[in-house]
Amino acid sequence: MIRKWTTAGIRWAGAALLGMMCSMQVYAHGGLSMAEDMCKLTIGPYTMHFTGYQPESTQEQEFCEDIPNVGRTIVALDYIDEALRPMETEVRIIRDTGSEENLDEITIFHLPPKVYMNGSVTFEHDFPAEGDFVGLVTVRDGGNEYVSRFPFAVGTGGKLSLSYIFGALLLAAAAGFFFMKNNKTKNIQKTAYI
């Protein structure tokens, strides 16, 4: 009986851990998502490969969504779809105020519309303080305009997300329950032999 409870507890905890890890694949920041170990930015029917770096603080480590530290940040957007090459691409970073009515007032970085025939858009920005922001990447082809909007935070360093904290607490509670149940059964067996 004890073995069945322990086995069931291990399987349940393993399933919960697997579910938490898979949930990060599902949870995407707006148009940004991880797919096949690559950060992809979806803009209408098109996709770009998104890569961010902070050479002074995280060396060669790439990031996909939130920016770990304040300071100099380099972002590269590489076209996955060749159809993007003749289109104008515009990049804007705004403070997340909850409203985008006056873009000029809340814009902290703007890369004007331009055609990037080489298929790569690279820019640099120095984030002086932590905060919540929104990235806007717009592509235009004649009369068509597609916008990808992705919220992100700067200065998240080693902060844990709420889902990880909740998952860890859930796993700890499940482990505690099974250990207490196991210990209670052992105590009952000991008293039976006395």
N, C-alpha and C positions, 0 to 999 in steps of 0.2 A: 504494500500500500504506500509506504513512504517513497519507494523508488518511483512509483507512478506519479506522485505529487511532484517530486523533484524533477523528473523528466518533463512533465507538463509545464512546470515553472520555467525551466530552461528554454523549452520551445517557445513559450509565450513571450519571455524576455527577448529571445532572439528575433521573433517576429516583430516585436515593438521596435527594436533597434533597427531592423531592416526597413521598417515603415518610415522611421524618422529620416534615415539616410535617403530613401527614395523621395521623400516629400520635398527635399531640396531641388530635385529635378523638376518637380511640378511647380514649385513656387518661383515665379519669374518676376523680376522687377520690370513691369511694363513690357517693352519690346525686347528686353534682354533675357536670354535664357542659355543654359548650358545644354549642349547636345554633342554627343560623341567627343567629350572632353574639349570642346571648343565653345567659346562664348559667342553666341550669334545675336545680332541685332536685326529684328524683323521690321521692315519698312514697307507696308502694303504687301505686294506680292514678292518683294525682293528681300535678300538677306546680305548682311555684311558681317565680317569677322571683327569682333571688338576686342582690343587688347589694351590694358592700362598698366602703366609702370610708375613707380616712384623710386628712381635710381638712388637718391640720397638716403632713403629710409628702409626700403625693402629690397635693395639691389636688383636682381634679375627676376624676382617673384612677380608674376602677373596677377591681376585681379580682374574680376568680371563685373561685379555689381558695385558694392560699397567700396569707397576708397579708404584704405586702412589708416592713413595719417594725413595731417595737414602738410602743406608744402608743395614743392614742384611735382607736377604730375604730367606724364606724357601719355597721350591716347592715340592709338592707331586704329583706323577703320579701313579694313581691306574688303573690297567688293568681292563677294562670292559669285554674284550674278553679273555676267559680262554686260548685260543690258544696261547696267548703271553707268558705265563709262561715259557715254555721251550726255548724260543727264547732269543738271546742276545739283550740287550738294551743299547744304547750309547746315552749320552746327551752332547751337546756342545752349548755354548753360544759364539757368535762372535760379534764383532763390525760391524755395518751395514755400509760397505764401498762402497757397490754397486757391489763388486766383491768378489767371493769366491774362487779365484784361489789359494791363499796360506793360507789355513785354520789355520795352526800352527801360523802364524804371527798375525792373527786377532782374535785368540781364547782368551777369557778372563776366560773361565771355561770349563773344560772337565771332564766328568765322563766316564772312559773307558768302552768298551763293557763288559757286565756281564749278567749272567742269574739270574733273580729275581724270584725264585720259589714261593715266598710269594705273588707275584702279585703287589708289591708296590715299587716304586723307589722314595726315598726322598733325597734331597740334599739342601745344604745351600750355598749362595754366598753373599758377601758383595759388593754392587755396590757403589763405592766411589764418582761417579759423574753422573750427568744427561747425557742422550744420547740415541741414537737409536741403537738397537741391533737386532740380529736374533737368535732365538732358533732353534736348529736342534736336533730332536729326531730320531734315526735310530734303526730299529729292523731288526735282521737277523735270518733267518731260513734256514740253509744249503746254497743253492745257491740263495735264494731270499733275497732281501734287499729292505726295504721300508723306506723312509725318509719323515718326516713332517717338513716343514720349516715355521716358523711363526715369522714375524717381530713384535717388541714391543718397547716401549719407557720406559725409567726410569725417574722418577721425574716429572710425569704428574700431581701430586697432584690434584689441583682443576681446572686444565685447561679444558676449554670447547672445544668440537670438532667443526669443521667448520660447520657440518650439523646442530648442535644445534643452533649455532649463526645465521646461515642463516634462520632456521625455526622460531626462535624468531623474527627476523627482518620481516619476511614475515607475521607472525601473527600480529605484531604491525602495519604494513602497512595496513593489511586487516581491523583491528579494527578501525584504524584512518579513513579509507575510509568510513566505514559504519557509524561511529559517525558523520563525516562531512556531509554525505548524509542525515542522520537523522536530524541534526541541520538545514541544508539548507531547508528541507521540512517544519520544524516547523516555520522558519522565513517567508516562503512564506505564510503559513496559517495565521500567525499573521498579516501580512500586508493586507491580504484579508479581515480580520474582522475589520480593522481600517477604 
